[in-house]
Amino acid sequence: MHGVILAVIDRSLSSTGLLLRSAIIIAIGLVLSNGIGVRGVWRMLSRRPCQGGLSRHLFASTFATLALVLELFCLSRIGNPPARGRALVLAMMLSRWSVVPIGYGLSVKGPGGLGIRFDGVITFRDFAVSSVIALGLAMTAYDLVGLIVIVILALTILGLRFIFSRIFGGVDGSSLGAGAYFCELATIAVLCAIQI
């Protein structure tokens, strides 16, 4: 639903420059999601020890800011109105769905985190039903573009699962929020790159 709202707002701002329009859309998206993804990235990285003289919080803040700048850059490079709408709808829908396959079967580090209560109870039925709905909608609505995004997103999810299980020792609500944000960013970046 957030993707549709953002696409409608984006279309209404069509007389605005792409960079400003993209910044407005990203800001509205952060407000609609309560910033869960970016805050999840910050919390997840601020808990890890980092190399060099940077403090963990400075490293986490820098990384989260760079991720937002990358998202702004990629979205502002998509100029075609239908392609922008497609990017926003797919990014929001598939990033929210990605929480299920990211968390499925991984050990739970704790239930807390940014308003996402995660107690590790994601059943195979939850995974299967959510996947059929999200991936079916993406493929039905966007054909080849949807397929390309799904393949890249599957690789992103596998990478995130590996990182969360091997480096972070499991997931919590913050990790899931961060994972959803990385999937959102990956979707926009892919659609920026292919521009079909």
N, C-alpha and C positions, 0 to 999 in steps of 0.2 A: 504494500500500500504506500509506503514511504517513497518508493521509486516513482509511482504514478503521480503522487503529489509534487515531487521534485520536477518531474518532466513537464507537468502543467505550468508550474511556476517558471521554469526555464523558458518555455515557449512564450509565456507572457512578457518575458524580459528580452525578447528577440531584438529590440532596437538598441540594447545595451551592448557594449564591447564584450568580446568573448572572455577576456581575462576577468573583468569585473563581474560579469554574469556568472562565471564559474566560481568565483570567490563567494558570491552571494549564495549560490546553490549549495556549496560545501558548508557554509556557515549554517544555513537552514537545516541541512542534513545532520549536522552536529547537534543542533538544538532538538530536532525531532527524536534523535537517538539518545539524547542526554550525554552525548560524547563518550558513550561506553567503549567504543572501539579504540579511540585515541587514548583515553584514560587507561584502558586495559594494556595498551602498548607501554605506556609510561610506568604503570605499576609492575608489570611483568619484568621490564628491564631494570627498574630501580632496585629490585630484589637481588639481582645478579652482581657478583663482584666483577669489576671491569679492569682491563689492563691499563697501565700508564697512570698518569697523575689526575685524570678526570674523576670527579666524584660520580658515584652511581646515578645520582639524581640529575646531574648535568648531562651525563651520557644519555640517560633515558629521555630527558627533555629535548636534547638535540636530535635524537633519532626520531621521536614523535613529530617534531617540527619538520624535519626533512621528509618524512612520509607524507605529511599534509601538503608540503610544497610540491612533491612529486605528483600527488593526486591533482592538485590545482593545475600544474603544468599539463598533465595528460588530458584532463577534461577541457582545458582551454584550447587544445589542439584539435578537438573535434568540433568542426564548424557547421556541418550539415545538420539541420534541425532534427530530422528523423533519426540520424545516427546518435545525436546527443540524447534524445528521449530513450532510445534503445539502451544506450550505455547506462543511464540512470536507473531504468527499470531493472535491467539484468544485474547491475552491481548491487542494488539494494536487496532484490529478491534472493539472489544466489549467496550473497554474503550472510544473510540471516539463516538460510538453510545450512550453510557450511558449519554452523555450530554443532549440528547433529553428527555428521561424519567425523568432525575433529574430536569430539568428546566420546564418541562411541568406543567402549572397551578400554579406554585409558584409565589409569589409576587416578583417583581423586585426591588432590592435595588439601582440599578444604571446601566447604560449601559457600564461602563468601566471595564477594567480588563484584562491585559496581552494580548492584541490583540484579545481577543474574544469579539466582540461586541454583547451584549445581550440586546435586548429591550423587551423581554418577549413575543415575537410573535412566539410561537410554537403552531401550530394548531394540532388538532387531526389527520388530514391527514398526517402532518409531522411525528407525533409519529407513526401512523400505518404503513406508507410506510417504514420508516427507520427500524422499528422493524421487519417487514416481511423480509426485505433484510438481515439485520445483523443476526437475529436469524435463518433465513432459511439457510444462508451460514454456520453458525456454526453447525447447525444440519446436514446439507447435507454432509459437509466435515468431521465432527468429531463424528458423531453418539452419542454414550453414553457419551463420554467425553464432547462433546458439550452440551448435556442436563444437565449434572452435573454442568458444569460451568454456564450455563444460570440460573439454580435454585439458586445457591449461589450468582450470580450477581444480580438477582432480589431482594434477601433479602438485599444485600448491598445497592442497589439503594433505597429501602424502608427506610432503616436506615438513609441514607444520606438525603433523602427528609425530614424525621422527624427532624433531627438535623438542617438542613438549615432553615426549617420553624419555629421550636420552639425556637431554641437557637440563630440563627443568624438573624431571622426575614425576610428571603427571600434569593434570590440569585443574584449574579452579575457575571461578567466574571471570576473573581478570584475564586469564589465558584465553578463555573462549571469546571474550570481547575483542582481545587483540587478534585472535585468529580470524574472526569475522571481518575485522578492519583490513587485515592483509589480503583477504579474499576480495573485498570490495576494491581495494587498490589494484590488485592483479587484474580484475575484470575490466576496470577502466583503462588500465595500461594496455591490455590486449586489444581492446576496441579502438584505442588511439592508434596502435601500431598497424592494425589491419585496415581500418577505414573502408570497410565494404559498404 
